[in-house]
Amino acid sequence: MALILSIESATSICSVALHRDGEMLLLSEYDQENAHARQLMLLIEGIFKELGMKPSDLAAVAVSSGPGSYTGLRIGVSVAKGLAFAFGLPLIAVDTLEGLASQAFFLCGKNDFVIPLLDARRMEVYTSVFDGAGKLIEPSHPLEIIENPFLNYHEIGKVYFLGDGLAKLTGILSHEKAVFLPNLNSASSIGSLAFKKYLHNAFEDIAYFEPNYLKEFRVLTSKKNPLLL
């Protein structure tokens, strides 16, 4: 049986979870800006204590790999790499936006889409696009939104939006086929995806792995032709 510790620290939410063979045993979260350095190890220690387990019981360590907060990602990846190195465990990286989007796949029909949005600054977000089956349509990228850039997806089916970048964009993204979900980043979904990677030995090099920091933003206005993606 594969026991995996998952860490999500790409946003203000500091989140850890333990999964066994893809099934979550326990989740612990703390939501406060700039608290990752103080809280992450406390959450990890607490989750092991509550379940009567220890790091040496783990089969792997998984971490949200970005995009997201530079500081949050740096802390989460550093802790994950430290644990993996100390206990001789494989390191699994899970794309932050895929982890967020995966929370909505069970709602989707075959013509629907899921668009996760992470707050960056002003009207800027980190985003990507998935179809209802979880297939990546647009990879992670930074985006400044001044008009609704997703109208082409609305012409095909429902579009599920979620993430902490949604709050400031609800007005711009409003559409009869838009569904706004309250879900935020969580280690619960990181752990579920990590187990699939574990089964395929999709591990990172502990010495060289770095988070995916997305820096430059591009402005994208509305497009109605799906062929112009």
Beta strands, then each sheet from edge to edge (+ up, - down):
strand 1: 3-8
strand 2: 13-20
strand 3: 23-31
strand 4: 60-64
strand 5: 91-94
strand 6: 113-121
strand 7: 124-131
strand 8: 136-145
strand 9: 159-162
strand 10: 178-180
strand 11: 218-220
sheet 1: 3+ 2- 1+ 4+ 5+
sheet 2: 10+ 9+ 6+ 7- 8+ 11+
end
